[in-house]
Amino acid sequence: MEQKTKELVINGESRLCAAHSLSDLLKELGLGESAVVAEINGKIVSRQDFAVTILAFGDKIELARFVGGG
């Protein structure tokens, strides 16, 4: 089955992605769900909803990663 790509705006940058859900997108980007805060079209998505949050063409996604250090 052919996977369709969609254009998303991720942290202000347009990008073509094959991801269906927010979880898929994080995997595609190589990011772990436990260390990411996500916002789609101005609304924060709770981590428990990442797998069921379906992405649509043109969604504006902001991703912030937690980084340890001091």
Biopython code that builds the backbone (N, CA, C, O; Angstrom):
import numpy as np
from Bio.PDB.StructureBuilder import StructureBuilder

atoms = [
    (1, "MET", "N", (0.848, -1.181, 0.000)),
    (1, "MET", "CA", (0.000, 0.000, 0.000)),
    (1, "MET", "C", (0.894, 1.246, 0.000)),
    (1, "MET", "O", (1.829, 1.342, 0.796)),
    (2, "GLU", "N", (0.614, 2.170, -0.868)),
    (2, "GLU", "CA", (1.402, 3.391, -0.986)),
    (2, "GLU", "C", (1.046, 4.355, 0.143)),
    (2, "GLU", "O", (-0.127, 4.606, 0.420)),
    (3, "GLN", "N", (2.081, 4.887, 0.788)),
    (3, "GLN", "CA", (1.855, 5.853, 1.856)),
    (3, "GLN", "C", (1.863, 7.249, 1.273)),
    (3, "GLN", "O", (2.788, 7.623, 0.553)),
    (4, "LYS", "N", (0.836, 8.021, 1.581)),
    (4, "LYS", "CA", (0.732, 9.388, 1.073)),
    (4, "LYS", "C", (1.453, 10.337, 2.021)),
    (4, "LYS", "O", (1.461, 10.141, 3.236)),
    (5, "THR", "N", (2.052, 11.358, 1.445)),
    (5, "THR", "CA", (2.694, 12.373, 2.270)),
    (5, "THR", "C", (1.793, 13.588, 2.365)),
    (5, "THR", "O", (0.944, 13.831, 1.507)),
    (6, "LYS", "N", (1.999, 14.334, 3.418)),
    (6, "LYS", "CA", (1.253, 15.587, 3.600)),
    (6, "LYS", "C", (2.228, 16.650, 4.056)),
    (6, "LYS", "O", (3.234, 16.366, 4.706)),
    (7, "GLU", "N", (1.905, 17.879, 3.699)),
    (7, "GLU", "CA", (2.751, 18.985, 4.124)),
    (7, "GLU", "C", (2.300, 19.454, 5.498)),
    (7, "GLU", "O", (1.128, 19.762, 5.715)),
    (8, "LEU", "N", (3.251, 19.503, 6.414)),
    (8, "LEU", "CA", (3.017, 19.991, 7.767)),
    (8, "LEU", "C", (3.997, 21.134, 8.017)),
    (8, "LEU", "O", (5.039, 21.227, 7.368)),
    (9, "VAL", "N", (3.653, 21.989, 8.953)),
    (9, "VAL", "CA", (4.578, 23.041, 9.375)),
    (9, "VAL", "C", (5.042, 22.658, 10.775)),
    (9, "VAL", "O", (4.276, 22.716, 11.737)),
    (10, "ILE", "N", (6.309, 22.267, 10.871)),
    (10, "ILE", "CA", (6.860, 21.785, 12.138)),
    (10, "ILE", "C", (7.875, 22.793, 12.640)),
    (10, "ILE", "O", (8.901, 23.032, 12.003)),
    (11, "ASN", "N", (7.578, 23.382, 13.792)),
    (11, "ASN", "CA", (8.428, 24.418, 14.387)),
    (11, "ASN", "C", (8.763, 25.504, 13.358)),
    (11, "ASN", "O", (9.904, 25.953, 13.256)),
    (12, "GLY", "N", (7.737, 25.915, 12.598)),
    (12, "GLY", "CA", (7.871, 27.016, 11.658)),
    (12, "GLY", "C", (8.436, 26.649, 10.301)),
    (12, "GLY", "O", (8.596, 27.521, 9.447)),
    (13, "GLU", "N", (8.743, 25.376, 10.079)),
    (13, "GLU", "CA", (9.357, 24.942, 8.824)),
    (13, "GLU", "C", (8.456, 23.946, 8.096)),
    (13, "GLU", "O", (8.056, 22.938, 8.678)),
    (14, "SER", "N", (8.130, 24.219, 6.824)),
    (14, "SER", "CA", (7.312, 23.303, 6.033)),
    (14, "SER", "C", (8.081, 22.021, 5.771)),
    (14, "SER", "O", (9.279, 22.034, 5.490)),
    (15, "ARG", "N", (7.353, 20.905, 5.870)),
    (15, "ARG", "CA", (8.002, 19.608, 5.701)),
    (15, "ARG", "C", (6.993, 18.599, 5.188)),
    (15, "ARG", "O", (5.848, 18.581, 5.642)),
    (16, "LEU", "N", (7.403, 17.758, 4.245)),
    (16, "LEU", "CA", (6.553, 16.667, 3.772)),
    (16, "LEU", "C", (6.787, 15.459, 4.667)),
    (16, "LEU", "O", (7.928, 15.062, 4.903)),
    (17, "CYS", "N", (5.694, 14.874, 5.165)),
    (17, "CYS", "CA", (5.790, 13.736, 6.079)),
    (17, "CYS", "C", (4.782, 12.673, 5.684)),
    (17, "CYS", "O", (3.723, 12.975, 5.134)),
    (18, "ALA", "N", (5.125, 11.424, 5.973)),
    (18, "ALA", "CA", (4.220, 10.312, 5.701)),
    (18, "ALA", "C", (3.412, 9.941, 6.944)),
    (18, "ALA", "O", (2.551, 9.063, 6.877)),
    (19, "ALA", "N", (3.672, 10.588, 8.058)),
    (19, "ALA", "CA", (3.040, 10.241, 9.333)),
    (19, "ALA", "C", (1.527, 10.421, 9.294)),
    (19, "ALA", "O", (1.012, 11.392, 8.740)),
    (20, "HIS", "N", (0.831, 9.462, 9.894)),
    (20, "HIS", "CA", (-0.631, 9.514, 10.003)),
    (20, "HIS", "C", (-1.035, 10.156, 11.328)),
    (20, "HIS", "O", (-1.964, 10.963, 11.381)),
    (21, "SER", "N", (-0.328, 9.788, 12.396)),
    (21, "SER", "CA", (-0.657, 10.302, 13.730)),
    (21, "SER", "C", (0.543, 11.066, 14.296)),
    (21, "SER", "O", (1.637, 11.041, 13.733)),
    (22, "LEU", "N", (0.315, 11.732, 15.401)),
    (22, "LEU", "CA", (1.403, 12.453, 16.066)),
    (22, "LEU", "C", (2.482, 11.470, 16.509)),
    (22, "LEU", "O", (3.670, 11.777, 16.405)),
    (23, "SER", "N", (2.097, 10.301, 16.999)),
    (23, "SER", "CA", (3.080, 9.273, 17.375)),
    (23, "SER", "C", (3.939, 8.885, 16.184)),
    (23, "SER", "O", (5.159, 8.772, 16.299)),
    (24, "ASP", "N", (3.294, 8.679, 15.033)),
    (24, "ASP", "CA", (4.031, 8.328, 13.816)),
    (24, "ASP", "C", (5.039, 9.423, 13.464)),
    (24, "ASP", "O", (6.173, 9.134, 13.082)),
    (25, "LEU", "N", (4.616, 10.676, 13.596)),
    (25, "LEU", "CA", (5.497, 11.798, 13.267)),
    (25, "LEU", "C", (6.724, 11.800, 14.167)),
    (25, "LEU", "O", (7.845, 11.982, 13.691)),
    (26, "LEU", "N", (6.519, 11.600, 15.462)),
    (26, "LEU", "CA", (7.645, 11.592, 16.388)),
    (26, "LEU", "C", (8.621, 10.472, 16.046)),
    (26, "LEU", "O", (9.835, 10.662, 16.122)),
    (27, "LYS", "N", (8.094, 9.301, 15.669)),
    (27, "LYS", "CA", (8.955, 8.194, 15.250)),
    (27, "LYS", "C", (9.725, 8.576, 13.979)),
    (27, "LYS", "O", (10.925, 8.322, 13.867)),
    (28, "GLU", "N", (9.017, 9.188, 13.029)),
    (28, "GLU", "CA", (9.651, 9.612, 11.771)),
    (28, "GLU", "C", (10.779, 10.603, 12.027)),
    (28, "GLU", "O", (11.787, 10.602, 11.320)),
    (29, "LEU", "N", (10.605, 11.452, 13.045)),
    (29, "LEU", "CA", (11.617, 12.458, 13.380)),
    (29, "LEU", "C", (12.678, 11.936, 14.346)),
    (29, "LEU", "O", (13.645, 12.636, 14.646)),
    (30, "GLY", "N", (12.499, 10.706, 14.833)),
    (30, "GLY", "CA", (13.457, 10.126, 15.767)),
    (30, "GLY", "C", (13.365, 10.696, 17.167)),
    (30, "GLY", "O", (14.363, 10.745, 17.886)),
    (31, "LEU", "N", (12.171, 11.128, 17.564)),
    (31, "LEU", "CA", (11.969, 11.710, 18.893)),
    (31, "LEU", "C", (11.176, 10.761, 19.779)),
    (31, "LEU", "O", (10.204, 10.152, 19.331)),
    (32, "GLY", "N", (11.585, 10.637, 21.019)),
    (32, "GLY", "CA", (10.855, 9.820, 21.979)),
    (32, "GLY", "C", (9.669, 10.583, 22.558)),
    (32, "GLY", "O", (9.782, 11.762, 22.892)),
    (33, "GLU", "N", (8.541, 9.906, 22.673)),
    (33, "GLU", "CA", (7.319, 10.558, 23.169)),
    (33, "GLU", "C", (7.455, 11.074, 24.592)),
    (33, "GLU", "O", (6.842, 12.080, 24.948)),
    (34, "SER", "N", (8.248, 10.398, 25.405)),
    (34, "SER", "CA", (8.317, 10.768, 26.820)),
    (34, "SER", "C", (9.039, 12.083, 27.070)),
    (34, "SER", "O", (8.898, 12.670, 28.142)),
    (35, "ALA", "N", (9.815, 12.557, 26.089)),
    (35, "ALA", "CA", (10.598, 13.775, 26.294)),
    (35, "ALA", "C", (10.130, 14.931, 25.414)),
    (35, "ALA", "O", (10.881, 15.879, 25.185)),
    (36, "VAL", "N", (8.874, 14.857, 24.911)),
    (36, "VAL", "CA", (8.387, 15.860, 23.975)),
    (36, "VAL", "C", (7.066, 16.457, 24.458)),
    (36, "VAL", "O", (6.196, 15.750, 24.967)),
    (37, "VAL", "N", (6.937, 17.755, 24.290)),
    (37, "VAL", "CA", (5.659, 18.437, 24.468)),
    (37, "VAL", "C", (5.232, 18.856, 23.067)),
    (37, "VAL", "O", (6.032, 19.406, 22.310)),
    (38, "ALA", "N", (3.961, 18.595, 22.715)),
    (38, "ALA", "CA", (3.483, 18.884, 21.366)),
    (38, "ALA", "C", (2.263, 19.794, 21.395)),
    (38, "ALA", "O", (1.390, 19.687, 22.255)),
    (39, "GLU", "N", (2.243, 20.694, 20.417)),
    (39, "GLU", "CA", (1.120, 21.603, 20.226)),
    (39, "GLU", "C", (0.746, 21.546, 18.745)),
    (39, "GLU", "O", (1.611, 21.653, 17.875)),
    (40, "ILE", "N", (-0.534, 21.377, 18.468)),
    (40, "ILE", "CA", (-0.998, 21.352, 17.081)),
    (40, "ILE", "C", (-2.043, 22.444, 16.912)),
    (40, "ILE", "O", (-3.051, 22.473, 17.618)),
    (41, "ASN", "N", (-1.789, 23.331, 15.975)),
    (41, "ASN", "CA", (-2.696, 24.443, 15.684)),
    (41, "ASN", "C", (-3.087, 25.214, 16.946)),
    (41, "ASN", "O", (-4.244, 25.594, 17.128)),
    (42, "GLY", "N", (-2.093, 25.436, 17.810)),
    (42, "GLY", "CA", (-2.308, 26.246, 19.008)),
    (42, "GLY", "C", (-2.854, 25.516, 20.214)),
    (42, "GLY", "O", (-3.081, 26.138, 21.252)),
    (43, "LYS", "N", (-3.077, 24.199, 20.110)),
    (43, "LYS", "CA", (-3.611, 23.432, 21.242)),
    (43, "LYS", "C", (-2.621, 22.362, 21.668)),
    (43, "LYS", "O", (-2.142, 21.581, 20.847)),
    (44, "ILE", "N", (-2.320, 22.335, 22.957)),
    (44, "ILE", "CA", (-1.401, 21.331, 23.492)),
    (44, "ILE", "C", (-2.081, 19.968, 23.448)),
    (44, "ILE", "O", (-3.258, 19.832, 23.784)),
    (45, "VAL", "N", (-1.317, 18.963, 23.028)),
    (45, "VAL", "CA", (-1.818, 17.593, 22.948)),
    (45, "VAL", "C", (-1.225, 16.818, 24.115)),
    (45, "VAL", "O", (-0.007, 16.799, 24.293)),
    (46, "SER", "N", (-2.082, 16.177, 24.917)),
    (46, "SER", "CA", (-1.564, 15.387, 26.036)),
    (46, "SER", "C", (-0.870, 14.147, 25.497)),
    (46, "SER", "O", (-1.280, 13.583, 24.483)),
    (47, "ARG", "N", (0.170, 13.736, 26.177)),
    (47, "ARG", "CA", (0.995, 12.613, 25.737)),
    (47, "ARG", "C", (0.154, 11.361, 25.502)),
    (47, "ARG", "O", (0.433, 10.599, 24.576)),
    (48, "GLN", "N", (-0.855, 11.139, 26.314)),
    (48, "GLN", "CA", (-1.696, 9.940, 26.164)),
    (48, "GLN", "C", (-2.506, 9.969, 24.869)),
    (48, "GLN", "O", (-3.017, 8.932, 24.445)),
    (49, "ASP", "N", (-2.634, 11.132, 24.233)),
    (49, "ASP", "CA", (-3.397, 11.253, 22.985)),
    (49, "ASP", "C", (-2.519, 11.273, 21.728)),
    (49, "ASP", "O", (-3.046, 11.406, 20.623)),
    (50, "PHE", "N", (-1.213, 11.147, 21.867)),
    (50, "PHE", "CA", (-0.327, 11.206, 20.702)),
    (50, "PHE", "C", (-0.717, 10.183, 19.635)),
    (50, "PHE", "O", (-0.749, 10.512, 18.449)),
    (51, "ALA", "N", (-1.012, 8.950, 20.041)),
    (51, "ALA", "CA", (-1.300, 7.871, 19.078)),
    (51, "ALA", "C", (-2.631, 8.063, 18.363)),
    (51, "ALA", "O", (-2.806, 7.566, 17.251)),
    (52, "VAL", "N", (-3.567, 8.770, 18.975)),
    (52, "VAL", "CA", (-4.902, 8.933, 18.378)),
    (52, "VAL", "C", (-5.105, 10.318, 17.766)),
    (52, "VAL", "O", (-6.190, 10.624, 17.272)),
    (53, "THR", "N", (-4.070, 11.151, 17.797)),
    (53, "THR", "CA", (-4.150, 12.483, 17.199)),
    (53, "THR", "C", (-3.735, 12.384, 15.738)),
    (53, "THR", "O", (-2.556, 12.217, 15.425)),
    (54, "ILE", "N", (-4.722, 12.488, 14.844)),
    (54, "ILE", "CA", (-4.507, 12.336, 13.412)),
    (54, "ILE", "C", (-4.057, 13.672, 12.825)),
    (54, "ILE", "O", (-4.629, 14.720, 13.124)),
    (55, "LEU", "N", (-3.034, 13.617, 11.993)),
    (55, "LEU", "CA", (-2.486, 14.820, 11.376)),
    (55, "LEU", "C", (-3.168, 15.099, 10.042)),
    (55, "LEU", "O", (-3.492, 14.176, 9.294)),
    (56, "ALA", "N", (-3.382, 16.373, 9.752)),
    (56, "ALA", "CA", (-4.012, 16.797, 8.497)),
    (56, "ALA", "C", (-3.077, 17.734, 7.746)),
    (56, "ALA", "O", (-2.224, 18.391, 8.344)),
    (57, "PHE", "N", (-3.246, 17.788, 6.440)),
    (57, "PHE", "CA", (-2.454, 18.664, 5.579)),
    (57, "PHE", "C", (-2.486, 20.085, 6.138)),
    (57, "PHE", "O", (-3.554, 20.620, 6.437)),
    (58, "GLY", "N", (-1.313, 20.684, 6.274)),
    (58, "GLY", "CA", (-1.222, 22.070, 6.717)),
    (58, "GLY", "C", (-1.221, 22.291, 8.213)),
    (58, "GLY", "O", (-1.117, 23.434, 8.659)),
    (59, "ASP", "N", (-1.335, 21.213, 9.022)),
    (59, "ASP", "CA", (-1.288, 21.395, 10.477)),
    (59, "ASP", "C", (-0.006, 22.116, 10.863)),
    (59, "ASP", "O", (1.060, 21.874, 10.297)),
    (60, "LYS", "N", (-0.135, 23.007, 11.842)),
    (60, "LYS", "CA", (1.019, 23.724, 12.394)),
    (60, "LYS", "C", (1.369, 23.055, 13.719)),
    (60, "LYS", "O", (0.594, 23.091, 14.675)),
    (61, "ILE", "N", (2.532, 22.455, 13.756)),
    (61, "ILE", "CA", (2.959, 21.644, 14.902)),
    (61, "ILE", "C", (4.182, 22.269, 15.540)),
    (61, "ILE", "O", (5.155, 22.594, 14.860)),
    (62, "GLU", "N", (4.124, 22.433, 16.838)),
    (62, "GLU", "CA", (5.279, 22.907, 17.611)),
    (62, "GLU", "C", (5.692, 21.758, 18.520)),
    (62, "GLU", "O", (4.874, 21.207, 19.257)),
    (63, "LEU", "N", (6.962, 21.406, 18.456)),
    (63, "LEU", "CA", (7.508, 20.346, 19.294)),
    (63, "LEU", "C", (8.626, 20.913, 20.143)),
    (63, "LEU", "O", (9.511, 21.603, 19.636)),
    (64, "ALA", "N", (8.589, 20.625, 21.435)),
    (64, "ALA", "CA", (9.646, 21.044, 22.348)),
    (64, "ALA", "C", (10.158, 19.804, 23.059)),
    (64, "ALA", "O", (9.375, 18.995, 23.557)),
    (65, "ARG", "N", (11.479, 19.660, 23.103)),
    (65, "ARG", "CA", (12.092, 18.516, 23.771)),
    (65, "ARG", "C", (12.678, 18.933, 25.100)),
    (65, "ARG", "O", (13.214, 20.031, 25.250)),
    (66, "PHE", "N", (12.564, 18.026, 26.070)),
    (66, "PHE", "CA", (13.235, 18.235, 27.352)),
    (66, "PHE", "C", (14.649, 17.719, 27.219)),
    (66, "PHE", "O", (14.882, 16.613, 26.732)),
    (67, "VAL", "N", (15.603, 18.545, 27.665)),
    (67, "VAL", "CA", (17.000, 18.161, 27.602)),
    (67, "VAL", "C", (17.578, 18.309, 29.004)),
    (67, "VAL", "O", (17.469, 19.362, 29.632)),
    (68, "GLY", "N", (18.195, 17.232, 29.477)),
    (68, "GLY", "CA", (18.806, 17.265, 30.791)),
    (68, "GLY", "C", (20.115, 18.033, 30.785)),
    (68, "GLY", "O", (20.713, 18.245, 29.730)),
    (69, "GLY", "N", (20.541, 18.431, 31.908)),
    (69, "GLY", "CA", (21.823, 19.135, 31.996)),
    (69, "GLY", "C", (21.791, 20.143, 33.123)),
    (69, "GLY", "O", (20.843, 20.194, 33.908)),
    (70, "GLY", "N", (22.797, 20.909, 33.190)),
    (70, "GLY", "CA", (22.802, 21.893, 34.262)),
    (70, "GLY", "C", (23.914, 22.865, 34.179)),
    (70, "GLY", "O", (24.026, 23.748, 35.030)),
]
sb = StructureBuilder()
sb.init_structure("model")
sb.init_model(0)
sb.init_chain("A")
sb.init_seg("    ")
for serial, (resi, resn, name, xyz) in enumerate(atoms, 1):
    if name == "N":
        sb.init_residue(resn, " ", resi, " ")
    sb.init_atom(name, np.array(xyz, "f"), 0.0, 1.0, " ", f" {name:<3s}", serial, name[0])
structure = sb.get_structure()
